[in-house]
Amino acid sequence: MIKLNGKKFAANKKELQAYPDCVGFYRVNRRSVSIQNLNKEKVGVITYHGVLASAKKLEGEWWYSHAAVELVGEYDSYTRESTEVHAILKRFNIKKISR
């Protein structure tokens, strides 16, 4: 389970049963963490740059913006958001790939 702005996100359905107050799911990818609603539709992403972005599918393409993710809500400070996001990236060992 991860927490963003006090909202809980489960890794899978088993974890959701253990924490029934979760508002959605998360999925760890190679260079990001996807934030999903309870229907497992992507609504946000944490990039390896440490950015929490809103995700929307328009005309078959994914579009990302710095807007607040609806399920997460707006943070009261950028510092708190950045601290939580970087802790999640560190937990799942997601780093920038150097070229």
DOPA-735204 format. One record per residue: residue number from 1; residue in three letters; x, y, z of N, C-alpha, C in turn. Coordinates in Angstrom, 3 decimals. Layout:
    k    r      n.px      n.py      n.pz     ca.px     ca.py     ca.pz      c.px      c.py      c.pz
  NUM  Ala         X         Y         Z         X         Y         Z         X         Y         Z
...
REM end
This chain:
    k    r      n.px      n.py      n.pz     ca.px     ca.py     ca.pz      c.px      c.py      c.pz
    1  Met     0.833    -1.164     0.000     0.000     0.000     0.000     0.891     1.245     0.000
    2  Ile     0.462     2.246    -0.743     1.141     3.546    -0.703     0.127     4.605    -0.301
    3  Lys     0.648     5.705     0.209    -0.207     6.833     0.592     0.237     8.074    -0.168
    4  Leu    -0.725     8.763    -0.721    -0.488    10.046    -1.367    -1.489    11.039    -0.807
    5  Asn    -0.993    12.070    -0.157    -1.852    13.106     0.414    -2.890    12.517     1.374
    6  Gly    -2.499    11.481     2.088    -3.401    10.846     3.058    -4.347     9.820     2.467
    7  Lys    -4.346     9.679     1.141    -5.220     8.699     0.466    -4.422     7.417     0.236
    8  Lys    -5.058     6.282     0.476    -4.374     4.999     0.349    -4.657     4.357    -1.011
    9  Phe    -3.623     3.710    -1.545    -3.719     2.998    -2.812    -3.163     1.593    -2.611
   10  Ala    -3.913     0.591    -3.056    -3.542    -0.807    -2.884    -2.809    -1.323    -4.107
   11  Ala    -1.948    -2.316    -3.894    -1.220    -2.931    -5.003    -2.095    -3.919    -5.759
   12  Asn    -3.038    -4.547    -5.055    -3.881    -5.578    -5.670    -5.185    -5.718    -4.874
   13  Lys    -6.053    -6.612    -5.335    -7.357    -6.777    -4.682    -7.240    -7.333    -3.271
   14  Lys    -6.245    -8.190    -3.042    -6.033    -8.752    -1.709    -5.684    -7.638    -0.716
   15  Glu    -4.818    -6.746    -1.141    -4.443    -5.614    -0.297    -5.627    -4.670    -0.092
   16  Leu    -6.460    -4.534    -1.106    -7.651    -3.694    -0.998    -8.593    -4.233     0.075
   17  Gln    -8.710    -5.549     0.179    -9.556    -6.153     1.216    -8.970    -5.894     2.602
   18  Ala    -7.650    -5.877     2.706    -7.006    -5.616     3.989    -7.132    -4.145     4.406
   19  Tyr    -7.189    -3.253     3.422    -7.331    -1.815     3.667    -8.542    -1.304     2.890
   20  Pro    -9.752    -1.507     3.410   -10.961    -1.147     2.651   -11.141     0.359     2.418
   21  Asp   -10.342     1.187     3.085   -10.459     2.632     2.870    -9.573     3.133     1.721
   22  Cys    -8.988     2.223     0.953    -8.203     2.614    -0.221    -9.123     3.238    -1.276
   23  Val    -8.591     4.226    -1.971    -9.386     4.913    -2.993    -9.025     4.458    -4.407
   24  Gly    -7.990     3.611    -4.522    -7.580     3.137    -5.834    -6.418     2.167    -5.739
   25  Phe    -5.782     1.940    -6.873    -4.671     1.003    -6.968    -3.430     1.730    -7.474
   26  Tyr    -2.294     1.081    -7.317    -1.075     1.565    -7.954    -0.403     0.396    -8.652
   27  Arg     0.387     0.721    -9.654     1.119    -0.297   -10.400     2.530     0.220   -10.634
   28  Val     3.503    -0.565   -10.234     4.899    -0.176   -10.394     5.379    -0.608   -11.776
   29  Asn     5.881     0.354   -12.522     6.457     0.107   -13.843     7.976     0.273   -13.750
   30  Arg     8.659     0.083   -14.841    10.113     0.180   -14.833    10.605     1.574   -14.438
   31  Arg     9.965     2.620   -14.960    10.419     3.986   -14.688     9.324     4.887   -14.144
   32  Ser     8.229     4.305   -13.662     7.140     5.121   -13.130     6.231     4.280   -12.241
   33  Val     5.312     4.958   -11.583     4.271     4.298   -10.805     2.941     4.850   -11.316
   34  Ser     2.079     3.967   -11.806     0.762     4.388   -12.294    -0.217     4.426   -11.137
   35  Ile    -1.034     5.456   -11.103    -2.091     5.598   -10.104    -3.400     5.290   -10.817
   36  Gln    -4.194     4.375   -10.249    -5.423     3.929   -10.904    -6.616     4.088    -9.967
   37  Asn    -7.783     4.275   -10.561    -9.000     4.311    -9.749    -9.408     2.885    -9.392
   38  Leu   -10.525     2.719    -8.727   -10.956     1.377    -8.306   -11.348     0.486    -9.481
   39  Asn   -11.573     1.067   -10.649   -11.851     0.287   -11.863   -10.563    -0.041   -12.623
   40  Lys    -9.424     0.268   -12.012    -8.085     0.037   -12.578    -7.842     0.833   -13.864
   41  Glu    -8.451     2.018   -13.940    -8.209     2.939   -15.050    -7.162     3.962   -14.587
   42  Lys    -6.130     4.162   -15.387    -5.058     5.084   -15.006    -5.591     6.506   -14.918
   43  Val    -5.309     7.166   -13.790    -5.722     8.553   -13.588    -4.533     9.456   -13.268
   44  Gly    -3.372     8.836   -13.013    -2.193     9.618   -12.680    -0.945     8.779   -12.794
   45  Val     0.188     9.446   -12.663     1.471     8.745   -12.756     2.506     9.505   -11.932
   46  Ile     3.410     8.741   -11.334     4.587     9.322   -10.697     5.750     8.968   -11.610
   47  Thr     6.394     9.974   -12.181     7.484     9.723   -13.122     8.807     9.563   -12.370
   48  Tyr     9.795     9.006   -13.054    11.107     8.848   -12.434    11.779    10.191   -12.182
   49  His    11.225    11.264   -12.727    11.730    12.613   -12.453    11.222    13.128   -11.108
   50  Gly    10.290    12.382   -10.488     9.721    12.819    -9.216     8.520    13.726    -9.384
   51  Val     7.817    13.587   -10.497     6.643    14.419   -10.781     5.376    13.578   -10.644
   52  Leu     4.423    14.082    -9.883     3.097    13.474    -9.798     2.223    14.196   -10.814
   53  Ala     1.775    13.474   -11.830     1.036    14.099   -12.929    -0.326    13.441   -13.110
   54  Ser    -1.271    14.231   -13.548    -2.593    13.725   -13.912    -2.492    13.058   -15.282
   55  Ala    -3.243    11.963   -15.479    -3.210    11.242   -16.762    -4.618    11.144   -17.328
   56  Lys    -4.749    11.460   -18.595    -6.035    11.352   -19.282    -5.800    10.770   -20.673
   57  Lys    -6.728     9.913   -21.108    -6.631     9.335   -22.441    -7.561    10.120   -23.365
   58  Leu    -6.964    10.762   -24.358    -7.719    11.560   -25.322    -7.390    11.078   -26.716
   59  Glu    -8.411    10.703   -27.466    -8.254    10.231   -28.839    -7.233     9.096   -28.937
   60  Gly    -7.275     8.197   -27.963    -6.410     7.026   -27.983    -4.985     7.240   -27.499
   61  Glu    -4.639     8.451   -27.115    -3.284     8.775   -26.654    -3.329     9.228   -25.195
   62  Trp    -2.275     8.911   -24.434    -2.179     9.360   -23.044    -1.594    10.765   -23.002
   63  Trp    -2.237    11.628   -22.218    -1.786    12.997   -22.016    -1.573    13.203   -20.522
   64  Tyr    -0.461    13.814   -20.181    -0.099    14.031   -18.789     0.016    15.529   -18.522
   65  Ser    -0.412    15.938   -17.335    -0.295    17.348   -16.971     0.039    17.462   -15.484
   66  His     0.506    18.622   -15.107     0.859    18.866   -13.702    -0.368    19.138   -12.844
   67  Ala    -1.552    19.008   -13.389    -2.777    19.213   -12.621    -2.858    18.178   -11.502
   68  Ala    -3.569    18.516   -10.442    -3.734    17.588    -9.321    -4.511    16.352    -9.779
   69  Val    -4.082    15.188    -9.329    -4.790    13.940    -9.619    -6.038    13.934    -8.734
   70  Glu    -7.216    13.763    -9.344    -8.474    13.871    -8.597    -8.514    12.975    -7.366
   71  Leu    -8.096    11.729    -7.488    -8.146    10.803    -6.354    -7.197    11.200    -5.234
   72  Val    -6.138    11.888    -5.575    -5.132    12.286    -4.590    -5.506    13.617    -3.946
   73  Gly    -6.026    14.533    -4.739    -6.350    15.860    -4.235    -5.137    16.776    -4.302
   74  Glu    -5.352    18.028    -3.974    -4.281    19.016    -4.049    -3.528    19.061    -2.720
   75  Tyr    -2.223    18.992    -2.788    -1.386    19.068    -1.593    -1.376    20.486    -1.041
   76  Asp    -1.166    20.594     0.260    -1.083    21.929     0.860     0.277    22.585     0.630
   77  Ser     1.293    21.771     0.264     2.595    22.348    -0.063     3.337    21.454    -1.049
   78  Tyr     4.157    22.086    -1.877     4.956    21.334    -2.843     5.981    20.457    -2.129
   79  Thr     6.503    20.938    -1.024     7.506    20.179    -0.273     6.938    18.848     0.198
   80  Arg     5.738    18.858     0.719     5.114    17.620     1.194     4.871    16.657     0.038
   81  Glu     4.380    17.174    -1.081     4.160    16.339    -2.266     5.477    15.717    -2.741
   82  Ser     6.507    16.526    -2.855     7.797    16.060    -3.334     8.387    15.002    -2.394
   83  Thr     8.263    15.203    -1.099     8.782    14.250    -0.121     8.090    12.903    -0.255
   84  Glu     6.757    12.897    -0.364     6.004    11.648    -0.503     6.344    10.938    -1.813
   85  Val     6.395    11.688    -2.892     6.671    11.112    -4.211     8.071    10.494    -4.246
   86  His     9.067    11.197    -3.746    10.433    10.675    -3.759    10.588     9.465    -2.840
   87  Ala     9.844     9.416    -1.742     9.884     8.243    -0.857     9.326     7.012    -1.573
   88  Ile     8.280     7.205    -2.370     7.701     6.090    -3.135     8.683     5.610    -4.197
   89  Leu     9.315     6.541    -4.912    10.303     6.163    -5.926    11.469     5.401    -5.299
   90  Lys    11.914     5.855    -4.143    13.012     5.172    -3.454    12.583     3.776    -3.005
   91  Arg    11.368     3.662    -2.482    10.857     2.366    -2.014    10.871     1.320    -3.124
   92  Phe    10.508     1.734    -4.330    10.452     0.788    -5.458    11.709     0.838    -6.338
   93  Asn    12.730     1.540    -5.857    14.032     1.608    -6.535    13.907     2.095    -7.985
   94  Ile    13.119     3.134    -8.169    12.943     3.735    -9.497    13.881     4.930    -9.589
   95  Lys    14.805     4.856   -10.545    15.817     5.896   -10.695    15.839     6.401   -12.126
   96  Lys    16.416     7.571   -12.278    16.658     8.088   -13.619    17.635     7.168   -14.319
   97  Ile    17.418     6.940   -15.578    18.329     6.119   -16.353    19.329     7.041   -17.031
   98  Ser    20.597     6.845   -16.711    21.616     7.681   -17.349    21.992     7.092   -18.695
   99  Arg    22.241     7.956   -19.634    22.554     7.509   -20.996    23.996     7.715   -21.306
REM end
